[in-house]
């Protein structure tokens, strides 16, 4: 059966893609910079301060700051936090923690969005496997991208890979189109909705994020009273990676590439 996709998205032209490339490089460079500071004894508030200073020194803008009221420049999601963790001085990283650091940098009006997982000290085998599955799930999704394919192909690949290994795949948060607007069409779901009203045909020049959130236990989650921090329903750990990509003639280009070749932890090893 031929797919029908009813969601429309406007591709970027080559000049606009180059502007996206610059913004995405900034996001990757920021995470490269923060890597050496993400260690035991450091608070997430300190990481936010370091990020804010790095961004301001270059004349860039932190997209999360004041976005719908979000109070900080980056998101820091520790252990059972699925996404949107708010940096604060009480969250001090300790041995055995895992953390997702999510940054979005605006450069000349264009957004670069990127996140990575980090391990703190001695992390359990179970948690390392979770992180590997989250990274591999992202790449399984990205590998589906080419002009003429569908957004639903991305979500199906992510879900089939991670769920087949017994992990919970978060369905109520997803990737998104991005450009001069932080979040735009299409939504990049982490599962196949099998609904043409949530699907989109991929075309050269489209830019969007792929960002699966993978849980050790249930995919169910809820939001804390701060109206931002999302945590797993069963208190088990969650992991996420995120790249911004552009659709090309013959596939895709990852725009948020680390100059230091940091892919997944431990980042001090090549």
Protein Blocks (a to p, Z undefined) as FASTA:
>chain_A
ZZddfbdcddddfklmmmmmmmmmmmmmmmmmmmmmncghiafklmmmmmmmmmmmnopa
cfkgopghiabfbdcdehjlmbhpacdfklccdehiacdddddddeehiacdddddddeh
jadfklmmmmmmmmmmmmmmmmmgcghiafklmmmmmmmmmmmnopacdfkbccddddjb
fbdcddddfbdehpaklgccddehiacdddddddfblfbdcddfkomaccdfklpacddd
dddddddfklcadfbbcfklpabdcfkbZZ
